[in-house]
Amino acid sequence: LSLSPLKDKTVLITAGPTHEPIDPVRFIGNHSSGKMGISLAETAAEMGAKVNLVLGPTPLRPTNADVNVISVETAVHMHQECEKLFSLTDISIMAAAVADYRPKKVADQKIKKADGGLHIDLIKNPDILFDLGNKKSATQVVVGFALETENGIENAIGKLHKKNCDLIVLNSPSFNTGFGKDTNEVTLINRKEEQITLGLKSKQDIAKDILLHITDHLLPK
Ligand code: C5P
């Protein structure tokens, strides 16, 4: 095994949540900490890659100074940064928990409380993984994540094909896994729909396994 299996490779990783503003002080978001994507970025850099990490709002940062961090707030901003970097990228790993929708209009001023309910119109955000997967060249590898609460395998395989990924990493939120936790338990599913289940381990070890799977099985030889 080479000590720098990703030498001369450029890796693009998305991580963390996105925040979709409602007004100057409020947003729609989720509980993603960015830990899994940050671990992937650190590990890819240790394996010799040039790493760009497009990171949504989270206080966490990679400890490895070689990782180029591009901080973003919204899905639209994350999408723009990924589009800029994609043509020079060998491996893209979309680990961010991107908000599916954003408020149609962002209020200029803080929305005042009034009698009755409040209705906020939402519109669809761009699907970054779908866009990159469906325009990748034969030598580019694109990897997605799926977080499912039911029918995990079936839904993950659906996403793999729809978004044209080379690999999808399925995780399910439970006691020791998922948002904010230091450990994870995932199943890798490739285009032949073969499943490789990685037992409960640290997000660093999961990151290493994912990246080694990519270098051993998915990168052009
Ligand atoms: O469809 P779903 O959101 O479950 O798909 C999850 C995968 O798609 C993750 O890899 C996530 O980073 C990516 N995704 C994205 N842009 C979106 C929504 C999801 O890149 N707008």
Boltz pocket constraint, residues with backbone or C-beta under 6 A from the ligand:
constraints:
  - pocket:
      binder: B
      contacts: [[A, 14], [A, 75], [A, 94], [A, 95], [A, 96], [A, 97], [A, 98], [A, 99], [A, 100], [A, 125], [A, 126], [A, 127], [A, 128], [A, 129], [A, 130], [A, 143], [A, 144], [A, 145], [A, 146], [A, 147], [A, 159]]
      max_distance: 6.0
